[in-house]
Amino acid sequence: MATDKQAITRRTFLGSSLAASGAFASLGSQGQEASAPEIKLTAAHVAAVNRQRHIVVQFDAHTEMGMDIDQWLAYRFNYADEPGSQIDSLWWDIGAFGNAVYPSKVLEPFAHEGLVKWWDQGIDWVERIVGECRKREIESFWHHRICEVETLTQGVGANRETPHPLKVSHPDWILKTWWKHGLLNLANPEVRDYKLRVLREVAENYDFDGMQLDFARHIPVLPPGQQWELRDHVTDLMRRMRMMLLEVGEKRGQPFLFAAKVPRTLEGCRVDGFDVARWAQEGLVDIFTLGTRALEVDIAAYREIVAGRNIKLQPCFDDHHTSDAYQYPPVELFRGTFGNWWQQGADSVYTFNWSNAAPEVCKAVGARPGPESQRQA
C-alpha cells in the first residue's frame, strides 16, 4: 500500500511511466500461478453475443427512488418505449457505492430513504427492472464500477467526508491516490476475492443477460507506476469472472455475457495495466465498451486485437462529463460522432449519463431533463 508520502494526484498517475516489459505469471486468488482457462461457448452464447444492439444505454439510475414504482419504471423506460426507438439494451449502473440495493448476504444495505420505502412495500426494484426489460424484449446488463469514489452509507450525496467502513477495516486493500479515501487495489488477492463474492451474488439472484466491469470510470486499480508490471492481477480477476458467469449461465440454462469498459486506446490500457489483447486472445470477454468521455476512440486498434474472435466493440459517449465543461452539444454532433463510429466498424454505440425521458416526463417526476437533442431513438 502506498504511504501518505506516496499519495499522488489524478494528473500525476495519468502521467505515470509505462512499467517494465516482462509479463508476470497470472496469479490465482491466493497468489499461486494459474494457467489460462479453456473457454467453451455454447451456440446459444454465441447467438446472444451476436444479437442486435443499435444503441446501448447505461443508466446511472439512483434518482427519484421512492416514488410509485410503476411511475418510476415508466420514467426510466420512456425513451426505450417510444415508437421507432433503436434502444436494444439497457445497462444498469446501480451498484450504490459499495452497499447493496438488493437483499444481500455479502454487503450492507444502501439505506436510501426512497429505496427503504420500496423494500418496506415488498418491492425488489432490481427484480422489477430485469422483469420490465424482459417484458419489452430488451437486453439487460448489470454494470459494476470496479472502483468507486463515493464514501457514503446513507443516501445519495451524504457523508462524503467519512471513509466507507470497508476502507477503514481493510486499509491494506486501498491505494492512496487522487481520491482522498483511496481506491481498491486489485493487486491484493483479497480484493479480487471480495469482488467475486459480490458479483456472484448478483449473477445468481437476478436474471440479467450479462454483466460489465467498468475499468474506465475510476482509476488506478493497481499501484501507480507498476500497472503494466502487475497487469496479470487484473487478468486473473477477468478469468475468474468469466468462469463464474459461464457457470451461472450453465446452471440457469441461459447465457450470461461478460463485457469490460476500458480506456479508448490500447496505450491507455497499457498505462492502467489492462492487458486487453490477452483478454481477447483467451476469450475472456464478449464485448468491449470503449472509452467513457472521448469523441475519438481507436476502434481500428481494438479491431486488430479481436480479429478472428466473436468480440463486439461499442464506443461510449458520456454527455454529462465532458473534457471541457458540463454541456449539451447539438444533435448534429451526436449524428456526426455516431456516424463516424459506425463507419469505423463499431458494432453498436453506447450512451452514458443521458436523460432517461422526454422533458415533459422528467418534469412530471421532478427529474433533471436533458435537451431534445438527447433523444435516444
Solvent accessible surface area in square Angstrom, and as a share of the most:
residue,aa,sasa,rsa
1,M,131,0.59
2,A,20,0.15
3,T,78,0.45
4,D,115,0.60
5,K,199,0.84
6,Q,105,0.47
7,A,51,0.39
8,I,38,0.19
9,T,80,0.47
10,R,116,0.42
11,R,204,0.74
12,T,73,0.42
13,F,3,0.01
14,L,97,0.48
15,G,63,0.60
16,S,22,0.14
17,S,87,0.56
18,L,96,0.48
19,A,17,0.13
20,A,67,0.52
21,S,93,0.60
22,G,47,0.45
23,A,70,0.54
24,F,93,0.39
25,A,46,0.36
26,S,4,0.03
27,L,38,0.19
28,G,6,0.06
29,S,24,0.16
30,Q,141,0.63
31,G,37,0.36
32,Q,102,0.45
33,E,135,0.60
34,A,40,0.31
35,S,101,0.65
36,A,50,0.39
37,P,36,0.22
38,E,130,0.58
39,I,33,0.17
40,K,150,0.63
41,L,65,0.32
42,T,88,0.51
43,A,89,0.69
44,A,58,0.45
45,H,5,0.02
46,V,55,0.32
47,A,62,0.48
48,A,7,0.06
49,V,1,0.01
50,N,74,0.38
51,R,91,0.33
52,Q,114,0.51
53,R,15,0.06
54,H,69,0.31
55,I,21,0.11
56,V,0,0.00
57,V,2,0.01
58,Q,3,0.02
59,F,9,0.04
60,D,52,0.27
61,A,0,0.00
62,H,14,0.06
63,T,66,0.38
64,E,45,0.20
65,M,16,0.07
66,G,8,0.08
67,M,38,0.17
68,D,89,0.46
69,I,14,0.07
70,D,84,0.44
71,Q,80,0.36
72,W,0,0.00
73,L,5,0.03
74,A,57,0.44
75,Y,11,0.04
76,R,7,0.02
77,F,0,0.00
78,N,32,0.16
79,Y,4,0.01
80,A,16,0.12
81,D,72,0.37
82,E,37,0.16
83,P,136,0.86
84,G,67,0.65
85,S,30,0.19
86,Q,87,0.39
87,I,11,0.06
88,D,30,0.15
89,S,0,0.00
90,L,0,0.00
91,W,0,0.00
92,W,0,0.00
93,D,5,0.03
94,I,0,0.00
95,G,25,0.24
96,A,3,0.02
97,F,27,0.11
98,G,32,0.30
99,N,5,0.02
100,A,1,0.00
101,V,0,0.00
102,Y,8,0.03
103,P,91,0.57
104,S,35,0.22
105,K,202,0.86
106,V,55,0.32
107,L,26,0.13
108,E,125,0.56
109,P,73,0.46
110,F,0,0.00
111,A,32,0.25
112,H,34,0.15
113,E,153,0.69
114,G,7,0.07
115,L,0,0.00
116,V,52,0.30
117,K,101,0.43
118,W,1,0.00
119,W,67,0.24
120,D,119,0.61
121,Q,104,0.46
122,G,71,0.68
123,I,27,0.14
124,D,32,0.17
125,W,0,0.00
126,V,0,0.00
127,E,111,0.50
128,R,76,0.28
129,I,0,0.00
130,V,8,0.04
131,G,36,0.34
132,E,16,0.07
133,C,0,0.00
134,R,90,0.33
135,K,145,0.61
136,R,71,0.26
137,E,165,0.74
138,I,16,0.08
139,E,9,0.04
140,S,0,0.00
141,F,0,0.00
142,W,5,0.02
143,H,0,0.00
144,H,22,0.10
145,R,32,0.12
146,I,0,0.00
147,C,1,0.00
148,E,30,0.13
149,V,17,0.10
150,E,30,0.13
151,T,1,0.00
152,L,1,0.00
153,T,30,0.18
154,Q,105,0.46
155,G,16,0.16
156,V,76,0.44
157,G,51,0.49
158,A,40,0.31
159,N,69,0.35
160,R,94,0.34
161,E,131,0.59
162,T,66,0.38
163,P,50,0.31
164,H,19,0.08
165,P,76,0.48
166,L,35,0.17
167,K,22,0.10
168,V,98,0.57
169,S,75,0.49
170,H,60,0.27
171,P,73,0.46
172,D,78,0.40
173,W,10,0.04
174,I,7,0.03
175,L,2,0.01
176,K,61,0.26
177,T,11,0.06
178,W,55,0.19
179,W,25,0.09
180,K,103,0.43
181,H,22,0.10
182,G,0,0.00
183,L,0,0.00
184,L,14,0.07
185,N,14,0.07
186,L,0,0.00
187,A,21,0.16
188,N,23,0.12
189,P,44,0.28
190,E,88,0.39
191,V,0,0.00
192,R,1,0.00
193,D,27,0.14
194,Y,19,0.07
195,K,11,0.05
196,L,19,0.09
197,R,123,0.45
198,V,9,0.05
199,L,0,0.00
200,R,75,0.27
201,E,20,0.09
202,V,1,0.00
203,A,2,0.02
204,E,92,0.41
205,N,85,0.44
206,Y,17,0.07
207,D,60,0.31
208,F,0,0.00
209,D,6,0.03
210,G,0,0.00
211,M,0,0.00
212,Q,0,0.00
213,L,0,0.00
214,D,2,0.01
215,F,0,0.00
216,A,17,0.13
217,R,33,0.12
218,H,15,0.07
219,I,25,0.13
220,P,1,0.01
221,V,0,0.00
222,L,0,0.00
223,P,27,0.17
224,P,38,0.24
225,G,31,0.30
226,Q,75,0.33
227,Q,3,0.02
228,W,32,0.11
229,E,44,0.20
230,L,21,0.11
231,R,11,0.04
232,D,2,0.01
233,H,18,0.08
234,V,0,0.00
235,T,0,0.00
236,D,3,0.02
237,L,0,0.00
238,M,0,0.00
239,R,10,0.04
240,R,64,0.23
241,M,0,0.00
242,R,2,0.01
243,M,76,0.34
244,M,5,0.02
245,L,0,0.00
246,L,35,0.17
247,E,63,0.28
248,V,8,0.05
249,G,6,0.06
250,E,146,0.65
251,K,152,0.64
252,R,72,0.26
253,G,70,0.67
254,Q,50,0.22
255,P,28,0.18
256,F,0,0.00
257,L,1,0.00
258,F,0,0.00
259,A,0,0.00
260,A,0,0.00
261,K,1,0.00
262,V,0,0.00
263,P,20,0.12
264,R,102,0.37
265,T,29,0.17
266,L,51,0.25
267,E,117,0.53
268,G,21,0.20
269,C,1,0.01
270,R,74,0.27
271,V,36,0.21
272,D,6,0.03
273,G,0,0.00
274,F,2,0.01
275,D,17,0.09
276,V,7,0.04
277,A,48,0.37
278,R,66,0.24
279,W,0,0.00
280,A,0,0.00
281,Q,124,0.55
282,E,28,0.13
283,G,20,0.19
284,L,0,0.00
285,V,2,0.01
286,D,1,0.01
287,I,1,0.00
288,F,0,0.00
289,T,0,0.00
290,L,0,0.00
291,G,3,0.03
292,T,18,0.11
293,R,99,0.36
294,A,25,0.19
295,L,83,0.41
296,E,133,0.60
297,V,8,0.05
298,D,52,0.27
299,I,0,0.00
300,A,64,0.49
301,A,20,0.15
302,Y,0,0.00
303,R,84,0.31
304,E,137,0.62
305,I,29,0.15
306,V,3,0.02
307,A,61,0.47
308,G,91,0.88
309,R,103,0.37
310,N,59,0.30
311,I,8,0.04
312,K,44,0.19
313,L,0,0.00
314,Q,1,0.00
315,P,0,0.00
316,C,0,0.00
317,F,10,0.04
318,D,3,0.01
319,D,0,0.00
320,H,47,0.21
321,H,30,0.13
322,T,30,0.18
323,S,114,0.74
324,D,107,0.55
325,A,50,0.39
326,Y,144,0.55
327,Q,83,0.37
328,Y,89,0.34
329,P,20,0.13
330,P,84,0.53
331,V,47,0.27
332,E,109,0.49
333,L,61,0.30
334,F,7,0.03
335,R,161,0.59
336,G,46,0.44
337,T,14,0.08
338,F,28,0.12
339,G,31,0.29
340,N,82,0.42
341,W,1,0.01
342,W,94,0.33
343,Q,159,0.71
344,Q,76,0.34
345,G,31,0.30
346,A,9,0.07
347,D,53,0.27
348,S,2,0.02
349,V,2,0.01
350,Y,0,0.00
351,T,1,0.00
352,F,1,0.00
353,N,21,0.11
354,W,17,0.06
355,S,6,0.04
356,N,11,0.06
357,A,0,0.00
358,A,3,0.02
359,P,40,0.25
360,E,117,0.53
361,V,37,0.21
362,C,0,0.00
363,K,169,0.72
364,A,78,0.60
365,V,24,0.14
366,G,64,0.61
367,A,8,0.06
368,R,135,0.49
369,P,66,0.42
370,G,5,0.04
371,P,46,0.29
372,E,93,0.42
373,S,25,0.16
374,Q,1,0.00
375,R,82,0.30
376,Q,4,0.02
377,A,58,0.45
